[in-house]
Amino acid sequence: MKTKPGAKPRVRPNIRNDYHWFLEMPTRWADNDMYGHVNNVAYYGFFDTAVNRFLIDNSGLDIHHGAQIGLVVETGCHYFAPLSFPSVFDIGLRVERVGNTSVTYGLGVFGKDQTKASAQGRFVHVYVDRTNRKPIALTEPLRRAVMTLGDEK
């Protein structure tokens, strides 16, 4: 099949080995839509949960009282194969870019025993001062933690 000039190439699903950390999650009853599969909006909740679980466990992120918080400024998702309730799946996490005040996370959603992603997305956090909401440099514990998720360690 030919691609039209200027057209974007079709996105292909990533594989498990493209990710560096995984979180096992169950689908919830409320995740399914009337078509019998997990609705697209649920994936963004999965992404948010995986990123924040990693940060709490690995960087000491204090979601209630820490001076620095991450605000989502961009998200996106490509869907390849449906998931549905009841099932358990894995969310793979990697870091695609680490800036001075931001991190771009790549996420893959994998059904159990699947090597190709059912869905994959990106999630960009800008880290800001909790009080004034102005961007501030990543803390050293945060930077160290997210660097473990990149291909260049």
N, C-alpha and C positions, 0 to 999 in steps of 0.2 A: 504494500500500500504506500503510495507516494504522499509525502507531506507537502502541503501548500507552502510556498515561500513565505517566511515570516511567522509561520505557525509554530507553536510550542510542541516539542515531542511529547508523546504520551508518557505519563508517569507510570513506572513499573513498581510493583511491591518490593520493598526491602526484605532481607532475610534476617533471621535471629542474630547471626554473627555480626550484623551491622551495629548492634547495640551492646552497651557495656554493663548495664544494670537492669534488673527485672523486678517487677512487683506483680504478684499473683492477686487477681481480683475476681470476685463473682459478679455475674450480671444480677441485677435486681429486678423484681417484678415490674417496677415502674419504668424500667429502661425500654421495654418493648413498646412498639407502637401498634397501631391497628393493622399493620401489614405483617405482624408476627416476627419482626426483627428489632434489634436495638436501634433506636432512633438516632439520627445523626447528632443531635445536640448532646446526647449522653457521652459521646466520645470526648467532648471538651471537659466534662467533669472528670472523666478517667485521666485525661492528661494533667489536669490541675492537681488531682490527688497524687499521681505518681511523682510529679516534680516536687511537690511540697513534702511528701513522705521522705523522698531522698534527702532533701535539704534539712529536714528536722533530724533525721537519723545520722547524717554525715557531716553537716556543717555547723551544728549547734544553733540553727535558726530558731529564734524565740518568736513564735507567731503572735504571742500576746503582749510582750513587753519589750522586744528588741528595738533598738534604735533604727534599724534598717529593715525595710520591707520591699518585696518585689511586686511591682504592678505589671499586669499583662497589658502589653501594647499591641500585640499582633498574634493571631492564631490562624491556622489553616489545617485542612485535613483532606486526604484522598481516601476513598473507600473502594475496596476491591472485592470483599466477600462478607456476607452477613454473619453476625453473631445473634444469638437469641437467648432468652431466659428459658430454662435454667442452664447456665453453663459457667465454667471457670475459664479465665483467659489470663494471659501475661501481657504486661505493658513493658516494652523495652524502652530504655532511656539512653540517650547519648547527647553530647554537647557538640553543636556545629560551629559555634562562634562564642568566644569570650572577649568582651570589650572592657573598657574601663568601668562603665556603670551598667552594662547589660550582658545578658546571656541568652543565646538562642539554643533552645533544646529541640532535639529531634526525637519523636516518639513513634513506636510501632506497636500495634495491637495484634496479638497472636492467639488464635485458638489453641487449646492444648494439643500438643504433638504436631502443630503446624510449623513449617519452616519459613513460609512466606507470610508477610503481614496481611491481615484482613483489612486493616486501615493503617495509615501513617500520617503523622502531622508534624507541625512545628508550633513552637510556643515561645514567645519572646518576653522575657522579664526585663524591665528597667528597675534598678534598685534605687530607692529613694529614702530620704530621711522621713521617719514615721510622722513627725510633727509638721514639717513645712512642705513635704511631698516634692522636694527638689532632688534631682539625681545626685547620688554620691557614689564614690568609688566602692567597688566590692570590698568587703572585709577580707582579711587574709584567710580565715577559716572557710569562708564561702568560696573564694577563688581556688583554694587548695582542693576542696571537695569537687567543684565542677570540673576542674582540670583532670580528675580521674575518669571522667566520662568522655573525654576527647580521644581522638586517634593519636594525637601527639602528646605524650605524657612526659 
